[in-house]
Amino acid sequence: MLSAQSEIKSYINAAKEHLKCVSSSRKHNALVDQIYAVADEYNTALQEFKASTR
């Protein structure tokens, strides 16, 4: 999970940097939605992992 966490953080940071270059509000919103979806998916997996190790 720590490896996945590191990869997710790297992805989110790279996507945030890319947002600075996006000029279309539609593309901006789509990328923000994608960032949130990835973060939500990771958080769900993390909760499942924590529940399975208790």
MDTraj code that builds the backbone (N, CA, C; nanometers):
import mdtraj as md
import numpy as np

residues = "MET LEU SER ALA GLN SER GLU ILE LYS SER TYR ILE ASN ALA ALA LYS GLU HIS LEU LYS CYS VAL SER SER SER ARG LYS HIS ASN ALA LEU VAL ASP GLN ILE TYR ALA VAL ALA ASP GLU TYR ASN THR ALA LEU GLN GLU PHE LYS ALA SER THR ARG".split()
xyz = np.array([
    [0.0823, -0.1190, 0.0000],
    [0.0000, 0.0000, 0.0000],
    [0.0871, 0.1259, 0.0000],
    [0.2017, 0.1195, 0.0627],
    [0.2882, 0.2380, 0.0642],
    [0.3380, 0.2714, -0.0756],
    [0.3665, 0.1689, -0.1529],
    [0.4095, 0.1908, -0.2908],
    [0.2970, 0.2544, -0.3720],
    [0.1765, 0.2031, -0.3545],
    [0.0609, 0.2591, -0.4256],
    [0.0375, 0.4038, -0.3827],
    [0.0527, 0.4299, -0.2534],
    [0.0338, 0.5662, -0.2027],
    [0.1327, 0.6617, -0.2688],
    [0.2551, 0.6199, -0.2797],
    [0.3574, 0.7024, -0.3421],
    [0.3252, 0.7287, -0.4887],
    [0.2798, 0.6259, -0.5591],
    [0.2445, 0.6419, -0.6998],
    [0.1245, 0.7347, -0.7174],
    [0.0266, 0.7219, -0.6308],
    [-0.0927, 0.8081, -0.6380],
    [-0.0538, 0.9526, -0.6123],
    [0.0283, 0.9749, -0.5110],
    [0.0718, 1.1114, -0.4812],
    [0.1492, 1.1711, -0.5981],
    [0.2353, 1.0919, -0.6600],
    [0.3112, 1.1395, -0.7754],
    [0.2179, 1.1752, -0.8907],
    [0.1199, 1.0887, -0.9155],
    [0.0231, 1.1139, -1.0222],
    [-0.0541, 1.2427, -0.9956],
    [-0.1028, 1.2589, -0.8743],
    [-0.1825, 1.3769, -0.8407],
    [-0.0987, 1.5035, -0.8520],
    [0.0242, 1.4996, -0.8039],
    [0.1108, 1.6166, -0.8152],
    [0.1405, 1.6510, -0.9613],
    [0.1648, 1.5501, -1.0426],
    [0.1903, 1.5741, -1.1855],
    [0.0654, 1.6303, -1.2535],
    [-0.0495, 1.5767, -1.2185],
    [-0.1743, 1.6254, -1.2772],
    [-0.2019, 1.7699, -1.2353],
    [-0.1719, 1.8032, -1.1113],
    [-0.1904, 1.9414, -1.0651],
    [-0.0987, 2.0361, -1.1417],
    [0.0236, 1.9938, -1.1684],
    [0.1151, 2.0756, -1.2474],
    [0.0614, 2.0930, -1.3894],
    [0.0079, 1.9862, -1.4441],
    [-0.0475, 1.9907, -1.5791],
    [-0.1685, 2.0851, -1.5845],
    [-0.2448, 2.0922, -1.4770],
    [-0.3615, 2.1812, -1.4735],
    [-0.3233, 2.3264, -1.5004],
    [-0.2037, 2.3639, -1.4609],
    [-0.1579, 2.5016, -1.4819],
    [-0.1471, 2.5347, -1.6299],
    [-0.1309, 2.4332, -1.7136],
    [-0.1128, 2.4531, -1.8575],
    [-0.2433, 2.4389, -1.9363],
    [-0.3465, 2.3879, -1.8729],
    [-0.4720, 2.3627, -1.9429],
    [-0.5492, 2.4939, -1.9561],
    [-0.5821, 2.5291, -2.0794],
    [-0.6504, 2.6559, -2.1023],
    [-0.8022, 2.6403, -2.1129],
    [-0.8481, 2.5237, -2.1498],
    [-0.9910, 2.4985, -2.1647],
    [-1.0517, 2.4613, -2.0297],
    [-1.1589, 2.5291, -1.9942],
    [-1.2219, 2.4979, -1.8655],
    [-1.2824, 2.3584, -1.8669],
    [-1.3258, 2.3139, -1.9850],
    [-1.3825, 2.1791, -1.9948],
    [-1.2757, 2.0735, -1.9691],
    [-1.1579, 2.0915, -2.0286],
    [-1.0472, 1.9975, -2.0060],
    [-0.9998, 2.0048, -1.8613],
    [-0.9981, 2.1256, -1.8072],
    [-0.9581, 2.1448, -1.6677],
    [-1.0517, 2.0672, -1.5755],
    [-1.1809, 2.0844, -1.5956],
    [-1.2785, 2.0164, -1.5115],
    [-1.2704, 1.8648, -1.5262],
    [-1.2471, 1.8179, -1.6472],
    [-1.2350, 1.6738, -1.6702],
    [-1.1136, 1.6178, -1.5968],
    [-1.0030, 1.6900, -1.5993],
    [-0.8828, 1.6436, -1.5297],
    [-0.9027, 1.6461, -1.3786],
    [-0.9681, 1.7488, -1.3277],
    [-0.9969, 1.7549, -1.1845],
    [-1.0860, 1.6380, -1.1450],
    [-1.1867, 1.6082, -1.2259],
    [-1.2737, 1.4931, -1.1979],
    [-1.1937, 1.3634, -1.1964],
    [-1.0990, 1.3511, -1.2886],
    [-1.0152, 1.2308, -1.2943],
    [-0.9264, 1.2207, -1.1703],
    [-0.8716, 1.3328, -1.1259],
    [-0.7885, 1.3328, -1.0049],
    [-0.8699, 1.2844, -0.8859],
    [-0.9914, 1.3389, -0.8715],
    [-1.0768, 1.2978, -0.7609],
    [-1.1149, 1.1499, -0.7703],
    [-1.1405, 1.1013, -0.8909],
    [-1.1767, 0.9606, -0.9086],
    [-1.0619, 0.8689, -0.8669],
    [-0.9401, 0.9038, -0.9062],
    [-0.8231, 0.8232, -0.8688],
    [-0.8046, 0.8259, -0.7174],
    [-0.8173, 0.9438, -0.6584],
    [-0.8016, 0.9556, -0.5130],
    [-0.9103, 0.8758, -0.4402],
    [-1.0329, 0.8835, -0.4884],
    [-1.1422, 0.8079, -0.4265],
    [-1.1197, 0.6575, -0.4369],
    [-1.0718, 0.6131, -0.5531],
    [-1.0442, 0.4704, -0.5721],
    [-0.9346, 0.4237, -0.4769],
    [-0.8304, 0.5039, -0.4624],
    [-0.7225, 0.4690, -0.3697],
    [-0.7748, 0.4655, -0.2261],
    [-0.8520, 0.5653, -0.1874],
    [-0.9040, 0.5702, -0.0503],
    [-0.9936, 0.4510, -0.0197],
    [-1.0723, 0.4085, -0.1167],
    [-1.1560, 0.2896, -0.0984],
    [-1.0692, 0.1658, -0.0789],
    [-0.9679, 0.1516, -0.1626],
    [-0.8766, 0.0369, -0.1504],
    [-0.8035, 0.0402, -0.0166],
    [-0.7653, 0.1583, 0.0279],
    [-0.6958, 0.1710, 0.1560],
    [-0.7870, 0.1303, 0.2713],
    [-0.9118, 0.1725, 0.2683],
    [-1.0060, 0.1338, 0.3737],
    [-1.0269, -0.0176, 0.3758],
    [-1.0366, -0.0779, 0.2574],
    [-1.0515, -0.2231, 0.2503],
    [-0.9283, -0.2941, 0.3036],
    [-0.8121, -0.2416, 0.2707],
    [-0.6868, -0.2987, 0.3200],
    [-0.6796, -0.2908, 0.4719],
    [-0.7117, -0.1745, 0.5256],
    [-0.7075, -0.1562, 0.6708],
    [-0.8074, -0.2496, 0.7391],
    [-0.9248, -0.2663, 0.6813],
    [-1.0263, -0.3541, 0.7400],
    [-0.9808, -0.4990, 0.7379],
    [-0.9067, -0.5379, 0.6353],
    [-0.8637, -0.6775, 0.6236],
    [-0.7461, -0.7109, 0.7156],
    [-0.6773, -0.6084, 0.7643],
    [-0.5617, -0.6331, 0.8492],
    [-0.5927, -0.6169, 0.9980],
    [-0.7157, -0.5926, 1.0283],
    [-0.7544, -0.5767, 1.1699],
    [-0.7893, -0.7074, 1.2321],
])
top = md.Topology()
chain = top.add_chain()
for i, resn in enumerate(residues, 1):
    res = top.add_residue(resn, chain, resSeq=i)
    for name in ("N", "CA", "C"):
        top.add_atom(name, md.element.get_by_symbol(name[0]), res)
traj = md.Trajectory(xyz[None], top)
